[in-house]
Amino acid sequence: MPQTPPIGAGGYGYPGPAQPQPTHAQPTQIGMPAQPVPGQPTHAQPTQIGMPAQPYGTGQQPGYGGGYPAPPQPPGGGGKSKQRMTVIVSAAVAVALAIGAGVFFLTRDDGKDEEAKKPEQTSQGATGGDSGGTGGPKSKFHPKPAPPTIDAKILDQVPMPKVKDLIGVSGLWATDKGYAKVEDYRIVGYPAGGGGKSWEIPLSGEVCASWRSTTDDNLTAVVYEDHKPKNKKDYAHCTEVGLVDLDAGKLRWHKSVGSGDSSVDFEEVTIGGGTVAAGGLDGGAGWSLDGKQLWAPAEGADCEDRGYFGSADKLVGITKCGGYGSDQALKLLTVDPTTGKPKSTFPMPPGIEYAHIVSADPLIVAFEAAGDSTDISDMWLIDDSAATGKIKTKITLPADKYSTDCDATDVTPCTDVVVSRQTDTLFMSTKERTSAESGASNEILAISMKTGQSIGKTDGVKGAQITPLALDEDGYLLAYQAGNYLQGPAVWRIDPTTYKKSLLMRTGADTAEGTSRYSTSRSWVVYRNDHLYLGDIYADKLSDYDRNRPVAVVIGAG
């Protein structure tokens, strides 16, 4: 079942403050009852910042720039054990630092970019995946004329749900028929160009995580809570995994592992190789698309599948064995999507606390070396054709140079990075130069997956950051230009062999106020059928100052 990739998002001229993540009740081992901690909020534990694929887009935690204040920081949560409390506290700190610091990649910046050689073309295409990571046709790249530029405007805005406290609303997907947005304890479908709701799927509780893609027949997956907390002493858990049919506007099925207080909590979900797979601190589980459980965490097991990354034909994941810190060991797995058993295993170096999967095919893993930083320091291309994986290419990622955003503790997502199998190229953006008085604010760089070195660049624009989003059906790189307080967002089309850009969509100053807060690393942004969809991942009680702030925006030709 082939899948198409998503496309990223943009930011504000003045970056918004770091957005707090809502927390959910902490996961328990099977057979271990959940014991709430007095004073803990009704939704504790950081969750994945999710997003879509069938359309071109990515999603993540939204910043609250653009004239809108950041929502209040929710109170922190406790834990049922010292180990789990340490993990959650570390995750919260890492998230805050990662948002401020970003993720960076090594390229050769010797001032000779204009003479950079083109990457070799291959007969391999890119495959769809969880994020803007991979995409494109499985054929040689053939240049095509650029389509006319679309002069776009805001077509519709979805009102912010009326909530009393900060809740997660992570999820936005687009199809040929329309688009869908996670809202308050529900998923709502709308016409492609905006308008009244087409359908609604009620959920038992708040959405904890969403898959950032869709299958070719417009299926996606979510993790959500088992109930809506009645008060601050009532703790909900992220136990429910659901398969969503976006064409039909229905929840095909929802499953959990265990029952009651012994139910397994999940923090991430994906679809890969025809299997819905969810992972977290309690381990991983998988279901076929018809809802049959294929595997589940084994009680007392020494290893836990923390999360998975899926493409059309593959399912890969990260498993953690042992305790924490120096006692833990991480492994990168290529698993059989029908059983969950490893087909290939690559042991991560000792001392690595968290690893993130950028792409399934080719298999690329990113991590923080020695676990002493929240910045991604390395990215490795792994050959998983044998039972034991081996390194094909190493890319070193120095800080304060290039910007790609991986979740601090979860396996996915990593945004602002796109992989092209057609050209054996990794695309990523440089950090924004906010102090630059002239010239482009940043660039998108092309990195050879054969050598790990920079082979070309695409200049950005003055006063706004551009970031890679995904590949379109022809293999062109799509890039999002962030809006700012004077100008609305734009979408660019970049030739993956010459790195020349052409403008697909532009908006005027009248769209700036309603769109400038959306960022690739902190929002859901989807581009499909000449429409740009922007969505928040949190809903909060609005003040008089920002009472008109929407939860989603639709942009297209007027």
C-alpha positions in Angstrom: 0.0 0.0 0.0 2.1 2.9 -1.2 2.2 6.1 0.8 2.9 9.7 -0.1 4.9 12.0 2.2 3.9 15.1 4.1 5.2 18.6 3.9 6.4 20.9 6.6 5.5 24.2 8.1 6.8 27.7 8.8 7.5 30.1 11.6 7.0 33.7 12.7 9.3 36.6 12.0 10.0 36.8 15.7 10.0 33.2 17.0 7.3 32.4 19.4 8.1 31.2 22.9 8.5 27.5 23.6 5.1 25.9 23.7 4.5 23.7 26.8 3.4 20.1 26.1 0.3 18.8 27.9 1.1 15.8 30.0 -0.8 12.5 30.4 -0.9 10.0 33.2 2.3 8.1 33.2 2.4 4.5 31.7 2.5 1.5 33.9 3.7 -2.0 33.3 1.2 -4.7 32.6 -0.2 -5.9 35.9 1.1 -2.8 37.7 -1.8 -0.6 38.8 -1.6 3.1 38.1 -1.2 5.2 41.3 -1.9 8.9 40.8 0.3 11.3 42.7 -1.5 13.9 44.7 -1.4 17.3 43.1 -0.6 15.8 39.6 -2.6 17.3 36.7 -5.3 15.2 35.1 -3.2 14.9 32.0 0.5 14.2 32.6 3.5 13.0 30.6 4.8 14.6 27.4 3.5 13.1 24.1 4.6 13.0 20.6 4.1 16.0 18.4 2.6 14.4 15.5 1.6 15.0 11.8 0.6 13.9 8.2 1.8 12.4 5.0 -0.5 11.4 2.1 -0.7 15.2 1.4 2.5 17.0 1.6 3.0 18.3 5.2 4.5 18.0 8.6 3.2 18.8 12.0 4.6 19.8 15.3 4.3 21.9 18.3 3.1 25.4 17.4 4.7 28.5 18.5 2.4 31.3 19.7 3.9 34.3 17.9 2.0 36.5 15.5 0.4 38.7 18.1 -0.9 35.7 20.2 0.4 35.0 23.7 1.7 31.6 24.7 -0.7 29.5 26.7 0.1 29.1 30.4 2.5 26.4 31.4 0.6 23.4 32.8 1.7 22.1 36.2 4.3 19.3 36.1 3.4 15.7 36.9 4.7 13.1 39.3 5.6 9.5 38.7 5.1 6.0 40.0 8.7 5.3 40.3 12.1 7.1 40.5 13.0 5.7 37.1 9.9 6.9 35.3 10.0 10.3 37.1 13.6 10.8 36.0 12.6 10.0 32.4 9.7 12.4 32.4 11.6 15.2 34.0 14.5 14.7 31.6 12.1 14.7 28.7 10.5 18.0 29.8 13.9 19.7 30.1 15.1 18.2 26.8 12.0 19.4 25.0 12.5 22.9 26.2 16.1 22.9 25.3 15.6 21.2 21.9 13.0 23.8 20.9 15.4 26.6 21.7 18.5 25.0 20.3 17.3 23.1 17.3 19.2 20.3 15.6 22.2 20.7 13.3 24.0 19.0 10.5 27.5 19.1 9.1 28.1 20.4 5.6 31.1 21.8 3.8 30.6 25.6 3.7 33.6 26.8 1.8 32.0 29.6 -0.2 32.0 27.4 -3.4 28.3 26.5 -3.3 27.8 28.0 -6.7 30.2 25.4 -8.1 28.7 22.5 -6.2 28.4 19.5 -8.3 25.0 17.8 -8.9 24.2 14.5 -7.2 24.1 11.4 -9.2 20.7 10.3 -10.3 19.5 6.8 -9.5 16.6 4.6 -10.6 15.3 4.4 -7.1 12.5 6.6 -5.9 11.7 7.8 -2.4 9.1 6.2 -0.2 6.5 7.7 2.0 7.0 7.9 5.7 6.1 9.4 9.0 7.3 12.9 8.4 8.6 15.1 5.7 11.5 12.6 5.8 11.0 10.7 2.6 8.8 10.7 -0.5 8.6 10.8 -4.3 8.2 8.4 -7.1 10.2 5.2 -7.5 11.8 6.2 -10.8 14.5 8.5 -12.2 14.0 12.2 -11.7 12.8 14.0 -14.9 12.5 17.8 -14.8 9.2 19.3 -15.6 8.1 22.9 -16.2 7.1 24.8 -13.1 3.4 25.4 -12.7 2.0 29.0 -12.5 2.4 30.7 -9.1 -0.8 30.7 -7.0 -1.8 34.0 -5.5 -3.5 32.8 -2.3 -5.5 34.1 0.6 -7.1 32.7 3.8 -10.2 30.7 2.7 -11.3 29.5 6.1 -10.4 29.3 9.8 -11.5 26.7 12.2 -12.5 28.2 15.5 -10.4 27.3 18.6 -12.4 24.6 20.7 -13.8 26.0 23.9 -11.7 24.3 26.6 -10.9 25.1 30.2 -7.3 23.9 30.2 -4.6 23.2 27.7 -5.3 20.0 25.7 -3.6 18.2 22.9 -5.2 18.5 19.4 -2.2 17.1 17.4 -3.3 16.0 13.9 -4.2 17.5 10.5 -4.5 15.5 7.3 -5.6 16.4 3.8 -7.1 14.2 1.0 -8.6 14.8 -2.4 -12.0 15.1 -0.7 -11.1 17.5 2.1 -9.1 17.7 5.3 -9.5 16.6 8.9 -8.3 18.3 12.2 -8.0 16.9 15.7 -10.0 19.1 18.0 -11.3 18.7 21.5 -11.8 15.0 22.1 -12.8 14.4 18.4 -11.6 14.4 14.8 -13.5 16.7 12.5 -13.6 16.5 8.7 -14.1 19.6 6.5 -14.4 20.4 2.7 -11.0 21.0 1.0 -11.6 24.7 0.6 -13.1 25.2 4.1 -16.6 25.4 5.3 -18.9 23.5 7.7 -17.9 20.1 9.0 -18.4 17.1 6.8 -18.1 14.5 9.5 -17.1 14.0 13.1 -15.5 11.2 15.1 -15.9 11.4 18.8 -13.1 10.0 21.0 -13.1 8.9 24.6 -10.4 11.3 25.6 -7.7 13.7 24.5 -5.4 12.8 21.6 -1.9 12.0 22.8 -0.2 11.3 19.4 -1.0 11.2 15.8 0.7 9.5 12.8 2.2 12.2 10.6 1.2 10.4 7.4 -1.7 8.7 5.6 -1.7 5.5 3.6 -2.6 5.7 -0.1 -6.2 4.9 0.7 -6.3 7.7 3.3 -6.0 5.8 6.5 -4.2 7.2 9.5 -3.7 6.4 13.2 -4.0 8.1 16.6 -3.3 7.4 20.2 -5.8 8.9 22.7 -6.8 8.8 26.3 -9.1 6.2 27.8 -11.5 8.8 29.3 -12.0 12.5 29.9 -10.8 13.4 33.4 -13.6 14.6 35.7 -11.3 16.6 38.0 -7.7 17.2 38.8 -7.4 13.9 40.8 -8.8 11.9 37.9 -6.0 10.6 35.7 -6.4 9.6 32.1 -4.0 7.3 30.3 -2.9 7.1 26.6 -4.1 3.6 26.1 -6.3 3.7 23.1 -5.0 3.2 19.5 -7.3 3.9 16.7 -7.3 3.5 12.9 -9.0 6.4 11.2 -10.6 6.2 7.7 -10.4 9.8 6.5 -12.5 9.1 3.3 -15.4 7.6 5.2 -15.0 9.8 8.3 -15.1 6.8 10.6 -12.9 5.2 13.2 -12.4 1.7 11.7 -11.4 0.3 15.1 -9.8 1.1 18.4 -7.7 -1.2 20.5 -5.8 -1.3 23.7 -3.4 -3.8 25.4 -4.3 -5.0 28.9 -7.3 -3.7 30.9 -8.0 -1.2 33.6 -5.0 -0.1 35.6 -2.8 -2.6 33.8 -3.4 -1.2 30.3 -0.3 -0.3 28.4 0.3 3.4 27.7 1.6 4.5 24.3 3.4 7.7 23.2 3.8 7.2 19.5 2.0 5.5 16.6 2.7 4.8 12.9 1.6 2.6 10.0 4.3 0.6 8.1 4.1 -2.4 5.9 0.4 -2.6 6.4 0.7 -2.7 10.2 -0.4 -0.1 12.8 2.4 0.0 15.4 2.5 1.9 18.7 5.3 2.3 21.2 6.3 3.9 24.4 7.8 3.4 27.9 5.8 0.2 28.3 6.9 -1.3 25.0 5.3 -1.7 21.6 2.3 -3.4 20.0 1.1 -4.0 16.5 -2.2 -4.6 14.7 -3.1 -5.5 11.2 -5.3 -3.0 9.3 -8.3 -5.2 10.0 -7.6 -4.9 13.7 -6.0 -8.2 14.5 -3.4 -7.9 17.3 0.0 -9.1 16.0 2.2 -8.5 19.0 2.2 -6.8 22.4 4.7 -6.0 25.2 5.9 -9.0 27.2 5.5 -8.5 30.9 8.9 -8.3 32.6 10.8 -8.1 29.4 14.2 -6.6 29.5 13.7 -4.7 26.3 11.0 -2.2 25.3 10.1 -1.0 21.8 10.0 2.8 22.3 8.6 3.7 19.0 8.4 2.9 15.3 8.7 4.6 11.9 6.7 3.2 8.9 6.9 3.4 5.1 4.9 1.6 2.5 6.9 -1.6 2.7 8.9 -1.3 5.9 8.5 -1.0 9.6 11.6 0.1 11.7 11.9 1.0 15.4 14.0 1.7 18.4 14.1 -0.7 21.3 15.7 0.0 24.7 17.2 -2.7 26.8 18.4 -2.5 30.4 17.9 0.3 32.9 18.7 4.0 32.3 21.7 6.1 31.7 24.9 4.1 31.4 22.9 0.8 32.1 20.8 1.1 29.0 21.4 0.0 25.4 19.5 1.1 22.3 19.0 -0.9 19.2 17.8 0.1 15.8 15.5 -2.6 14.4 14.0 -3.4 11.0 11.1 -5.6 12.0 8.7 -8.0 10.3 5.5 -6.0 10.2 3.4 -9.2 10.6 5.1 -10.4 13.8 7.1 -7.5 15.3 10.2 -9.7 15.3 13.5 -8.2 14.2 14.7 -8.9 10.7 17.9 -6.8 11.1 19.4 -5.3 14.3 21.9 -2.4 14.6 23.2 -1.8 18.1 23.6 1.9 18.9 26.9 3.1 20.4 27.0 2.9 24.3 26.0 6.1 26.1 23.2 7.0 23.6 20.1 7.9 25.6 17.7 8.7 22.7 17.7 7.9 19.0 15.3 9.2 16.3 14.4 7.7 13.0 14.6 10.1 10.1 13.7 7.6 7.3 12.8 4.0 6.9 14.0 3.4 3.3 16.8 4.4 3.2 17.2 3.7 6.9 18.6 6.8 8.7 19.0 7.3 12.4 19.8 10.5 14.3 21.1 10.7 17.9 22.8 12.8 20.5 26.3 11.4 21.0 27.2 10.4 24.6 23.8 11.6 25.8 25.3 14.9 27.0 23.3 17.2 24.8 19.8 17.8 23.5 21.2 18.6 20.1 21.4 16.0 17.4 25.1 15.4 16.9 25.1 12.6 14.4 23.1 11.0 11.6 23.9 7.6 10.2 22.7 5.8 7.0 22.3 2.1 7.9 22.5 -0.9 5.6 19.9 -3.3 7.1 20.0 -6.0 4.3 21.7 -8.5 6.7 20.7 -9.7 10.2 23.2 -7.3 11.7 23.0 -3.8 10.3 26.1 -1.8 9.4 26.9 1.9 8.8 27.0 3.1 5.2 27.5 6.8 5.7 28.1 9.0 8.7 27.1 12.7 8.8 28.4 14.8 11.7 26.1 17.6 12.9 27.8 20.6 14.6 25.7 22.9 16.7 24.7 26.4 15.7 24.9 25.7 11.9 22.0 23.8 10.6 18.5 23.3 11.9 16.5 20.1 11.9 14.0 19.4 14.7 13.7 15.9 16.3 11.5 15.3 19.3 13.6 15.3 22.4 12.8 11.8 23.7 10.5 10.1 21.1 11.6 8.1 18.2 9.6 10.3 15.8 9.2 12.9 14.5 12.1 14.7 12.9 11.0 17.6 10.8 12.7 20.0 8.4 14.7 17.2 6.8 13.7 15.4 3.6 15.3 12.4 2.0 15.4 11.8 -1.8 16.3 8.3 -2.9 16.2 9.4 -6.5 19.2 11.6 -6.0 20.7 10.1 -2.9 20.3 13.4 -1.2 19.4 14.7 2.2 17.9 18.2 2.3 17.9 20.4 5.4 17.9 24.1 6.3 20.4 26.3 7.9 19.5 28.2 11.1 17.8 31.5 10.6 20.0 34.5 10.7 17.7 36.9 12.5 20.4 39.6 12.7 21.1 39.7 8.9 20.4 43.1 7.5 20.5 42.0 3.9 20.5 38.8 1.9 18.6 35.6 2.6 17.7 34.7 6.1 18.8 31.1 5.6 19.3 28.4 3.0 18.3 24.8 2.2 21.4 22.6 1.8 21.7 19.3 -0.2 23.8 16.7 1.5 25.1 13.6 -0.3 24.0 10.4 1.3 27.1 8.7 -0.3 29.7 11.1 1.3 27.9 13.0 4.0 29.1 16.3 2.5 27.3 19.4 1.2 26.8 19.3 -2.6 24.6 22.3 -3.2 22.3 24.9 -1.7 19.1 26.8 -2.4 19.1 30.4 -1.2 16.2 31.5 0.9 14.5 34.9 1.0 15.1 38.0 3.0 13.2 38.3 6.2 11.7 34.8 6.3 13.0 31.3 6.9 12.5 28.5 4.4 12.5 24.8 5.4 12.2 21.5 3.5 8.8 19.9 3.7 8.6 16.8 1.4 9.0 15.6 -2.1 6.0 15.9 -4.5 4.9 13.2 -6.9 7.5 14.2 -9.5 10.4 14.2 -7.0 10.7 17.9 -6.6 11.5 19.2 -3.1 8.7 21.3 -1.6 9.8 24.0 0.9 7.8 26.2 3.2 8.6 29.9 3.7 7.6 31.0 7.1 5.3 34.0 7.5 6.2 36.9 9.6 4.5 40.0 11.0 4.5 41.7 7.6 4.1 38.9 5.1 2.1 35.7 4.9 3.6 32.3 4.1 4.7 30.8 0.8 5.5 27.5 -0.8 8.5 26.8 -3.1 9.3 24.0 -5.5 13.0 23.1 -5.7 14.8 21.0 -8.4 16.6 18.3 -6.5 19.5 18.3 -9.0 20.1 22.0 -9.8 18.7 23.3 -6.5 16.9 26.1 -8.3 13.6 27.2 -6.8 10.3 28.4 -8.3 7.4 29.9 -6.3 4.3 27.7 -6.1 2.2 29.7 -3.7 2.4 33.2 -2.3 0.2 35.2 0.1 -0.1 38.8 0.9 0.4 40.9 4.0 -3.3 40.5 4.8 -2.6 36.8 5.8 0.3 37.6 8.1 -1.7 38.1 11.4 -3.5 34.8 11.1 -0.6 32.6 9.9 2.7 34.0 11.3 2.7 31.8 14.4 2.9 28.6 12.5 6.2 26.9 12.4 7.5 23.6 10.8 8.8 22.5 14.2 5.8 23.6 16.2 2.7 23.1 14.0 1.0 20.9 11.5 1.4 22.2 8.0 0.1 20.3 4.9 0.2 21.3 1.2 -2.2 19.4 -1.1 -4.0 20.1 -4.3 -2.9 23.8 -4.3 -4.2 24.3 -0.7 -2.1 25.0 2.4 -3.4 23.8 5.7 -2.0 25.1 9.0 -2.9 23.6 12.4 -2.2 23.9 16.1 -1.3 20.9 18.2 -2.7 22.5 21.4 -6.0 24.1 22.3 -6.2 26.4 25.2 -8.7 28.7 26.9 -8.5 32.0 25.0 -8.1 35.4 26.6 -9.9 38.6 25.4 -6.7 39.5 23.6 -6.5 36.4 21.4 -10.2 35.4 21.4 -10.3 35.1 17.6 -7.3 32.8 17.3 -8.2 29.7 15.3 -7.0 26.1 15.7 -6.6 25.7 11.9 -6.3 27.8 8.8 -7.0 27.0 5.1 -5.1 28.9 2.4 -5.8 28.7 -1.3 -6.6 30.7 -4.5 -9.3 33.3 -4.0 
